[in-house]
């Protein structure tokens, strides 16, 4: 499958490295870039991510965060860790029903021991459950995040769904840990509790139709563009959906977004500093109640297709004030 190959989308991917084989972790590059995580013996990806720090440092830290099978990790500094842990624990339980001790995907050495880039470690003898592959990327923050969205977009087009742990998804029978500062540890739901909606299925990928800014881009029915002023923004339809902000003169897309409440979101953007751009908006209502991860998936489809066309992100896409 293309998404698992070492030449996926022409990036310089490392070999697949088991989480419990620290000696092989030297294949992971000591440079910023993107990475992908898969379960052993399954033709799917669990997570696609990017980092501005050393890939080796980031992923060595992640594997150590996942070393305990009895305790879900916090959602910081590795936001994907709780979700990865939830699936790993369930797979172990399914495979080793009745076994009291759970093996870990990472080495059981202390964090201080494993985080050193200079220390040799012996391979963990436990069965492999998670593997990682990484690719260095010499790019800006926007460039790395753009490539991450491009990878997610291509994966969704290939597989018809998202990686298990992207977009805030988690195993449906688990609740996610908060940050360490918030102090609420996640874990498995009680038998009488309903499934976590964050574990519900992916939404169908958007169809790559037209070009960014077209009225039918990605198979959607975008509204006519209107000036981003309270008079127009206050009249948008209610519901959850997607929106585009574009320069009124050049028609260049400035921002691609999603919101659970478009009618509230767009008026709130009217007072932003758009650095001299005269901004217009258009939108597409997806539904009245749409799961957060489904909205994020659709947004990623748009961003990935935009990157495919222009090899960059909209100018305001990753500015925190937006």
N, C-alpha and C positions, 0 to 999 in steps of 0.2 A: 504493500500500500504506500502511496506517495508520501503521506504524512509521517510515516515511520522510517523513510529512507534517509540515507546520509547526505543526499543531494537535494532534499526537499526545498523547493523554491530557490535553488541555486545558492543556498547558504553553506558555509563551511562547518557543517555539523560534526561534533565529536562522535566517536562510537558510543553506543548505549552502555552506560556504566551502572552496575547494580548499586543500590544504596548501601548494601552491606559488604561492599568490597572496597575499602578505603585505599588500598594500593592502586586500584584502577582509577581512582578519582583524580589522578594526575593527568588523565586525558581531558579533564575539564579545564578550560582556558582561564588564565588569570587576566581577564580583560572584561569590560562591559559587553553586554550582548543580550541574547534571547535564549530561552531554554524550554524544553518540553519534558514532561514526565509521563511515563506509561506504566501500567501494571505488567508484570511478567506473564507471558503466555496469553495475552489478550490483545486483539488488534484494535486498540483504541488509545486515545490520549486522555490522561486525567487532568492535565493542566498545561497551559502555555503562558509563559511569563517573560518579563524583561527586567534587567537591573542595570543601574549605572555604576555599581561597584564591581569588583572582581567576581566573575561567574563562579570561580573556584571557592572563594570565601562565602559567597551567598549560599551556594548549594551545599557546602560542607556544614554551614550553620543550620540549614533546613533539615538535613539528614539527622543531625544531632537533636534537633527539636522533636523529631518523630521517634526518638529512641525508646520511649516508654509506651508499652501497650496497655497500661492500666490507667493512663491519665491523658485526656485530650489536651493538646498544647493551647496556649493563648493565641489570639489572632494577631498579636504583634510579637516580634517584628516581621513575621511571615504570615501574611493574610491567608495564604492557601493552606497553611498547616492543619487547622482543625478539620477541613473537608477531606484532605488527603488521609488524615488519621482515621476518620470515620469509615471510609471505604476499606482501608487496609485492615482495620480491626474486624470488620464484618467478613471480609474474605478469609481471614485467618480463622475466624470462628466457624465458618462454613466448612473449611477444609479440615480443621483439627477439632471437631466437636468432641467435647469431653476432656480436652487437654487443658490442664490448669494454667500452664505458663504460656504466654504469648511471645513469640519471637518479634524482634523489632527490625524495621527496615534499615536502621543505621546501627553503627557500632555502639556497644553499651559503655564505652569509656566516658569519662566525665567530659563536660563541655570544654573545660580549660585544656584538656589533653587533645581533643579532636580539632580544636579550632586553629591549632598551630599549623602553618604551611610547611614546617620543616620536620615534623615528627612522623616516623614510620609507624604504621599500624598493621596488625595482623588481620587477615580477612575474617569476618564474622562467619561462623560455620552454619548459621541458621539459613533456611530456604530463602531465596531471593523473592521479594514481593514487588518492589518498586525499582524502576530504572530511570535514568536521566540522560539527556543528550543536550549539548549546548552549542551555540554558534556565536563567535565574537562579532560585534557590530560597532564600527567606528561612526557614531552618529550622535546628534543632539538628543536631548530628552524627547523632543517631539518626534524625531526620526525613529528612535527606539520604540516608542509607544505606537507610532504608525506601523512599524513592522510587526509588532505584537498583534495589532488589529488585523493586519493583512494575513498573518498566519491563522488567526482565529476564523477569519472570513473564509479562507481556503479550506480549512478543516471542516467548517460547517457545510460548505458546498460539496465537499467530498463525501462526508459521512451523513449529512442530513440532520445533524445535531451538534451540540457543543461538547467540549471536554467536560468531564464529570464535575470538576471543581472550579471552573471559571464562572465569572459573573455572580459570585456569592452563592453558588450552588453547594449542596452538601448531601450526604446520604439522608433519605427521607425519614429514617428512624432516629435521627440525632438532632440535637440543638447545638449551636455553635458557641464556643467560648468567646467571651468578650476580650477586650484588651486586658493586660495584666493590671493596669491602674483601676479599671472598672471592677475587676475582681470576681466575675461570675464565670465559673468553670463550666464548660459544656459537657455533654455526655449523651448516653443513649436515653431515649424517651421511654417512659413507663408503658407497659402493654396496653393500658387503658387510654393512653394519649394518642391523639390523631397524628398522622404523618406531618412532618414539617413541610410547608409549601415550598420552601427553598430547595427541596429535593424533587419537586415535580418535574415532568419532562421539559426538554427544550421546545421552543417554538420553531416551526418550519422555517428554514432559511429563506431570505428574500431572493427573488429571481433577478440575476444580473441583466436587467433590461435598460437600454438607453444610457445616457451620460449624466453625471452629476449636474443637477440643476434642471434637467428636463422634467416636464410635467408628469411623465410616467416613469421617472427614474426608479429602478429596482422593483418595477411592477406595481408601484403605489399610485394613488391618485392625489397628487399634491395640490393644495389649494392655490388659487391665484396669488401672486406675491403682492403684499401690502407693506406700506411704510411702517417701520417699527415705532409707532407713536401710540399713546394711550387710546386715541380715538378708534384706531383699528384693532389694537391688541385686546381691547376690552370687549370685542364682539366675537371672539373666536368660540368655536363649539366646545362643549364640555366633554371631558373624557381623557383617557390616557393615550399618549401617542408620541409621534416623532416630529421634529421641526428643523427647518433650515433657516439660517441667517445668511444673507448675501449682500454684497455691495450693489447699490442701486445703479451705479454707472457701469462698472465692469462686469457685473453679474457673477463675480467670483464668490464662491461659498466661503464664508468667514467662520462658520460654526455649525456643527451637526449635533443635535441633542435629542434627549428623550425626557419625558416627564409623566408622572402618574396623574397630573392635573394640568393640561395644556392651558386651560383658561386662566389659571393662576400664574403659571410659569411665564408666559409671554409678556403680560403687563409688567412683571417684575424685572424684565430685561430692558425696559424702555429708558431707564435712568442710568444705564451703564455707560462708561466711557469707551466709545468705539474708535477712539484715536483718529477722528476726522472722517471716518467712513459714514456715508448715508446708508443706513441699514434697512433692508426689507426682509420680511419673513414669509414663509409658507409652512404648512403643516399637514399632517395626516393623522386622523384619529384612528387608533387601533381597536379600542374597545372601552367600555366604561370601567371595568376592573381587570387590569392586566398585572400579572405577577412581576415584581421588580426584575428578576433575572431574565424574563422574556423581553422586557423593554430594552435591557442592556444588550441582549443578543441581537435584536434588530438594529440598534444603534451601531453595534460592531459591524454588522453586515454593510451598513452605509459607509462607515469609516474605512472598512477594508476595500470596498469597491472604489472609493475616492482615492485611496492610496494606490490601488492598481492602475488607475488612470493617470495620476499626477506624480506618484512617488514622493509625496509629501502630505502633511496634514493641513487642514484649514488653519489660517493664521492665528485664530484665537482659541484653538481647540483645547490646548492643555495649559492655559493660563488660569491659575487658581481662582482668580476673581470672577470667572465666568460660571 
